[in-house]
Amino acid sequence: MLYWDYLDEVQTDWHDVDISDLADFIHWLRSPTGSVISLQEQEAKRTEATINLILSSVCMLYDFHEKSGNVSEIPLYGSQFVPNG
């Protein structure tokens, strides 16, 4: 899963991800050159629909672990993701 690749690259545990890390992940998904910042405009590596699908999967991962009680607390989930219903 791309999320694990990203977390490994930035050496962050999935339990410790905050909203800033999530924004960086979105940039990482869009960036065709990885961590290199280009001065010229470039086409995104993935479409917005693909990025949304990936983010939905990440949200479901946190939702699953929060609801199943596999972890005591996930700060990002608790502060940003509000279950529907």
C-alpha positions in Angstrom: 0.0 0.0 0.0 1.3 3.4 -0.9 0.6 4.7 2.6 3.1 2.3 4.1 5.7 3.2 1.5 5.2 6.9 2.4 5.4 6.3 6.1 8.6 4.2 5.7 10.1 6.9 3.5 9.5 9.7 6.1 10.2 7.3 9.0 6.8 8.0 10.8 4.8 5.4 12.7 1.2 5.2 11.5 0.0 5.8 15.1 1.8 9.2 15.2 0.5 10.7 12.0 -1.0 14.2 12.3 -2.8 16.4 9.9 0.4 17.9 8.6 1.7 14.4 7.8 -1.5 13.6 6.0 -1.1 16.8 3.9 2.5 15.8 3.1 1.2 12.4 2.0 -1.3 14.0 -0.4 1.6 16.0 -1.9 3.7 12.9 -2.1 0.9 11.2 -4.0 0.6 14.1 -6.5 4.3 14.7 -7.0 5.8 13.1 -10.1 9.3 13.7 -8.8 9.0 12.4 -5.2 10.5 14.6 -2.6 12.2 16.9 -5.2 10.3 20.2 -5.6 10.2 21.3 -9.2 10.2 25.0 -10.1 8.2 24.2 -13.3 4.6 23.2 -13.3 4.2 19.5 -13.8 1.3 17.2 -14.3 0.3 15.3 -11.2 1.5 11.7 -10.9 -2.0 10.5 -10.0 -5.5 11.8 -10.7 -7.6 13.5 -8.0 -10.0 10.5 -8.1 -7.1 8.1 -7.5 -5.8 10.2 -4.6 -9.3 10.4 -3.1 -9.6 6.6 -3.3 -6.3 6.2 -1.6 -7.3 8.6 1.2 -10.5 6.7 1.6 -8.6 3.5 2.1 -6.3 5.2 4.7 -9.4 6.5 6.5 -10.9 3.0 6.5 -7.7 1.7 8.0 -7.9 4.1 10.9 -11.6 3.5 11.3 -11.1 -0.2 11.4 -8.4 -0.1 14.1 -10.3 2.5 16.1 -13.5 0.5 16.1 -11.9 -2.9 16.7 -10.0 -1.6 19.7 -6.6 -2.7 18.2 -5.0 0.5 19.5 -5.7 2.6 22.5 -5.9 5.9 20.7 -5.1 7.3 17.3 -4.7 11.1 17.5 -5.3 11.8 13.8 -8.5 9.7 13.8 -9.8 11.2 16.9 -9.2 14.8 15.8 -10.0 14.6 12.1 -12.2 11.7 11.2 -15.8 11.8 12.3 -17.8 8.6 11.6 -21.0 9.0 9.6 -23.9 7.9 11.8 
